[in-house]
Amino acid sequence: MNGPLEWIAAIGTMMAASLIAFDLGRRATAWGFVLFCAVSITWIVAGLTSGAMPIAAMNFVLLLINAWGVWQYWFHPKNRGGDSGRD
């Protein structure tokens, strides 16, 4: 596992983690979760095509977790009114 797909996934993972860690606001955090979903799919494909099942399995679970983050930050009804009720 050292091809262009893995490098794209690795760089995307670092960018997504940065968007969330820098706490630039709800929108940036939501985009971080979206990017995490995209790179999780990339890691799953890379894992399946190279026979690295632990990487594929781990990123399938991470995809579900990050999809939940997208739901929480963009689509959950409590966030529809512009006031999330918390900081």
Secondary structure as UniProt FT lines:
FT   HELIX           4..21
FT   TURN            22..23
FT   HELIX           26..50
FT   HELIX           53..70
FT   HELIX           71..75
FT   HELIX           77..79
FT   TURN            80..81
//
